[in-house]
Amino acid sequence: MNSYVAALHQKNNLGYSLFELFTEFSKIKSADNKVYFPTGSFADFDREQLRGWKDLVADISASSKMIGRAHQHPLTAMVPPQYSPSIKQEAITLLNDLSKCLTAHVDLTNKAKALLKVEALLNTQERHHALHQVAQLLMEQPDFPVSMLETDAFDQSHAQLIGLTAHGLKRDQLRDDLLKEFSKEILKFPADQTLLQWNIAADKWFLPKWLKQNALLKPLKKLALSGSLDKNSVNQVLQQVINHQQEQEFIDKATFAPSILGFLWKNGEPEWNLIARLSESLIQLNKTATLIYKDEKPGV
């Protein structure tokens, strides 16, 4: 019996006796044993290894107190291939940077909510996401007048602007082609009437045809940069002038455009592609903004 008692109180290589270990284990509150050690784990165990385990358990304990409920915690998605003190320090630095970014994000979001007067509406993740998209779309746009946001019949007005840009681009291309061979006066030339007279003369016999077409050709030659014009190209040139004038007339009739576009109108010479992109983006912005107010009752 004495030998059993002696063995029970004999210190092992950890510096503890079996009796002391049993005593400490009995102090642990009843709980499921979720930690298992392979057979032979303690065969060569010493104080240094024990100290390492204690430090590890202390870290785990501190971490659990810091993160609270560990189950389904966001950090469980992280599966680092390895772990070391340097990796731990790098992770701390990155998490601190992330924390600063999140703080700045919250601050900017609150400012955006105040500017847009939607503080009371952002009560769902979907609406927060919509606000982010609205802010992103606004930041991606070049400078534009506030009148583009304040126009009535918003989507319809911007759809009309997009349609107008097609006519603007066509007009500019026709004008550029004409001004390569003619002075700018060609743009105001009475091409419609001249083409009609030219075609009527074409049906006459030789001498009246020759006299009339030469008379019609003379003012065109004066506008040509080279001072000459092939009769065979008259039809094409006059049709280009007519097409240009039709596109210009369409633009002139778009009286809604200057008030919406403001400084972007540039006296009827805007950057048409820029206008089209802006209107497309603002239509998308309007659709996204409606998600913030989705399902809201009037007056809320």
C-alpha positions in Angstrom: 0.0 0.0 0.0 2.8 2.3 0.9 4.4 1.8 -2.5 1.1 2.8 -4.2 0.9 5.9 -2.1 4.5 6.7 -2.9 3.9 6.3 -6.6 0.8 8.5 -6.4 2.8 11.4 -4.9 6.0 10.9 -7.0 6.8 13.9 -9.2 7.1 13.2 -12.9 9.1 14.9 -15.5 6.5 17.7 -15.7 7.1 18.5 -12.1 3.7 17.3 -10.9 2.6 14.2 -9.1 -0.3 12.0 -10.3 -2.2 13.0 -7.1 -1.7 16.7 -8.0 -2.9 16.2 -11.5 -6.0 14.4 -10.3 -6.7 17.1 -7.8 -6.5 19.9 -10.5 -8.6 17.8 -12.9 -11.3 17.5 -10.3 -11.6 21.3 -10.1 -12.7 21.5 -13.8 -16.4 22.0 -14.1 -18.4 19.2 -15.7 -18.2 19.6 -19.5 -17.9 17.5 -22.6 -14.4 16.5 -23.3 -13.7 17.8 -26.9 -10.0 17.7 -26.7 -8.3 14.3 -27.4 -4.6 13.5 -27.3 -3.0 10.6 -29.2 -1.6 7.7 -27.2 2.0 8.4 -26.3 1.6 12.2 -26.4 3.0 12.5 -22.9 5.8 9.9 -23.1 8.5 12.5 -23.5 6.6 15.5 -22.2 8.6 18.1 -20.2 8.2 21.5 -18.6 9.1 23.4 -21.7 6.4 21.7 -23.7 3.9 22.3 -20.9 4.8 26.0 -20.8 4.1 26.2 -24.5 0.7 24.5 -24.1 -0.1 26.9 -21.2 0.7 29.9 -23.5 -1.4 28.4 -26.2 -4.4 27.8 -23.9 -4.0 31.4 -22.6 -4.1 32.7 -26.1 -7.2 30.7 -26.9 -8.8 31.9 -23.7 -8.0 35.5 -24.5 -9.3 35.1 -28.0 -12.5 33.5 -26.9 -13.2 36.4 -24.5 -12.4 38.9 -27.3 -14.6 37.4 -30.1 -17.4 36.2 -27.8 -19.5 33.4 -29.4 -17.1 31.4 -31.6 -19.8 29.4 -33.4 -20.3 30.7 -36.9 -18.0 33.6 -36.3 -16.9 35.3 -39.5 -13.3 34.5 -38.8 -14.1 30.8 -39.1 -14.0 31.3 -42.9 -10.3 31.9 -42.6 -8.2 28.7 -43.1 -4.6 29.7 -43.0 -2.2 27.0 -44.5 0.2 27.7 -41.7 0.6 29.7 -38.5 3.6 31.5 -37.0 4.2 34.6 -34.8 5.1 36.6 -37.9 1.9 35.6 -39.6 0.0 36.4 -36.5 1.6 39.9 -36.4 0.8 40.5 -40.1 -2.8 39.4 -39.5 -3.0 41.9 -36.6 -1.8 44.7 -38.8 -4.2 43.8 -41.6 -7.1 43.6 -39.2 -6.3 46.9 -37.7 -6.1 48.4 -41.2 -9.5 46.8 -42.0 -11.0 48.2 -38.8 -9.8 51.7 -39.8 -11.3 51.2 -43.3 -14.6 50.0 -41.9 -14.7 53.0 -39.5 -14.1 55.4 -42.4 -16.8 53.5 -44.4 -19.3 53.9 -41.7 -18.5 57.6 -41.4 -18.8 58.2 -45.2 -22.0 56.2 -45.3 -23.5 58.3 -42.5 -22.6 61.5 -44.4 -24.0 60.1 -47.7 -27.3 59.2 -45.8 -27.5 62.7 -44.4 -26.9 64.3 -47.8 -29.5 62.2 -49.5 -31.8 62.4 -46.6 -32.4 58.7 -46.4 -31.2 58.0 -42.8 -34.6 56.5 -41.7 -34.8 54.3 -44.8 -31.6 52.3 -44.7 -33.0 49.5 -42.5 -32.1 46.5 -44.7 -29.0 45.1 -46.3 -30.6 45.5 -49.7 -31.1 49.3 -49.2 -27.5 49.7 -47.9 -26.3 47.9 -51.0 -28.4 50.2 -53.2 -27.0 53.3 -51.5 -23.5 52.0 -52.2 -24.3 51.5 -55.9 -25.8 55.0 -56.1 -22.6 56.5 -54.5 -20.4 54.4 -56.8 -22.4 55.5 -60.0 -22.1 59.2 -58.9 -18.4 59.0 -58.3 -17.8 57.4 -61.7 -19.4 60.2 -63.6 -17.6 63.3 -64.8 -18.8 66.8 -63.7 -22.4 67.4 -64.8 -25.0 70.0 -64.0 -27.6 69.3 -61.2 -30.3 70.0 -63.8 -29.6 66.5 -65.2 -30.8 65.1 -61.8 -33.8 67.5 -61.4 -35.5 67.0 -64.8 -39.1 65.9 -64.8 -40.1 62.5 -66.4 -36.6 61.5 -65.5 -36.2 58.3 -67.5 -38.1 59.6 -70.5 -36.0 62.8 -70.6 -32.7 61.0 -70.6 -34.0 58.5 -73.1 -34.7 61.4 -75.4 -31.2 62.8 -74.8 -29.7 59.4 -75.7 -31.8 59.4 -78.9 -30.7 63.0 -79.7 -27.0 62.0 -79.4 -27.4 59.6 -82.4 -28.6 62.6 -84.5 -25.8 64.7 -83.1 -23.1 62.2 -84.0 -24.5 61.8 -87.5 -24.7 65.5 -88.0 -21.1 66.0 -86.9 -19.9 63.2 -89.2 -21.7 64.7 -92.2 -20.4 68.1 -91.4 -16.8 66.8 -91.1 -17.0 65.0 -94.4 -18.4 68.1 -96.2 -15.9 70.5 -94.7 -13.0 68.4 -96.0 -13.9 69.6 -99.5 -16.1 72.7 -99.1 -16.1 75.9 -97.1 -18.5 76.2 -94.1 -21.1 78.0 -96.3 -21.9 74.7 -97.9 -23.8 73.8 -94.7 -26.4 76.6 -95.4 -26.6 75.9 -99.1 -30.2 75.4 -100.5 -29.4 71.8 -101.4 -33.0 70.5 -101.4 -34.2 73.0 -104.0 -30.9 72.7 -106.1 -31.2 68.9 -106.1 -34.8 69.1 -107.4 -33.8 71.4 -110.2 -30.7 69.3 -111.0 -32.9 66.2 -111.4 -35.5 68.0 -113.5 -32.7 69.3 -115.8 -31.3 65.8 -116.1 -34.5 64.7 -117.9 -34.2 67.5 -120.6 -32.5 67.2 -123.9 -28.8 68.0 -124.2 -28.6 71.8 -124.5 -31.2 72.8 -121.9 -29.7 70.2 -119.6 -26.2 71.4 -120.1 -27.1 75.1 -119.6 -29.2 74.5 -116.4 -26.8 72.1 -114.7 -23.9 74.4 -115.4 -25.8 77.2 -113.9 -26.6 75.1 -110.8 -23.0 73.8 -110.6 -21.4 77.3 -110.6 -22.3 78.3 -107.0 -21.2 74.8 -105.8 -17.8 75.2 -107.4 -17.3 78.6 -105.6 -17.8 76.7 -102.3 -15.4 73.9 -103.2 -12.0 74.2 -101.7 -10.4 73.1 -104.9 -12.5 75.4 -107.0 -13.9 72.6 -109.1 -16.6 69.9 -108.8 -17.3 66.8 -110.9 -20.8 66.7 -112.2 -21.1 63.0 -111.3 -20.6 63.8 -107.6 -23.2 66.6 -107.5 -26.1 64.3 -106.5 -24.1 62.8 -103.6 -22.8 66.2 -102.3 -26.3 67.7 -102.4 -27.7 64.7 -100.6 -25.0 65.0 -97.9 -25.9 68.6 -97.4 -29.6 67.7 -97.2 -28.9 65.0 -94.6 -26.8 67.4 -92.6 -29.5 70.0 -92.6 -32.1 67.5 -91.5 -30.0 66.3 -88.6 -29.3 70.0 -87.6 -33.1 70.7 -87.8 -33.8 67.7 -85.5 -31.2 69.1 -83.0 -32.6 72.6 -83.2 -36.1 71.3 -82.4 -34.8 69.6 -79.2 -35.6 72.7 -77.1 -35.6 70.6 -73.9 -31.9 69.7 -74.2 -30.2 73.0 -73.3 -32.1 73.4 -70.0 -31.2 69.8 -69.0 -27.6 69.8 -70.1 -26.7 73.2 -68.9 -23.0 73.9 -69.5 -22.6 70.6 -71.3 -24.8 71.8 -74.1 -22.1 74.1 -75.4 -24.3 76.0 -77.8 -25.4 72.8 -79.6 -21.9 71.4 -79.8 -21.7 69.0 -76.9 -19.7 65.8 -76.6 -22.4 63.5 -77.8 -20.8 60.3 -76.6 -20.3 61.8 -73.1 -24.0 62.9 -73.0 -25.1 59.4 -74.0 -23.0 57.7 -71.3 -24.1 60.2 -68.7 -27.8 59.7 -69.5 -27.4 55.9 -69.5 -25.7 56.0 -66.1 -28.3 58.4 -64.6 -31.1 56.1 -65.8 -29.4 53.3 -64.0 -28.8 55.4 -61.0 -32.5 56.3 -60.8 -33.5 52.6 -61.0 -31.0 51.8 -58.3 -32.2 54.7 -56.1 -35.8 53.4 -56.2 -34.6 50.3 -54.3 -33.9 52.5 -51.3 -37.6 53.5 -51.3 -38.9 50.1 -52.3 -42.0 49.1 -50.4 -42.1 52.5 -48.5 -45.5 53.9 -47.8 -46.2 57.4 -49.0 -45.3 60.0 -46.5 -42.8 57.8 -44.7 
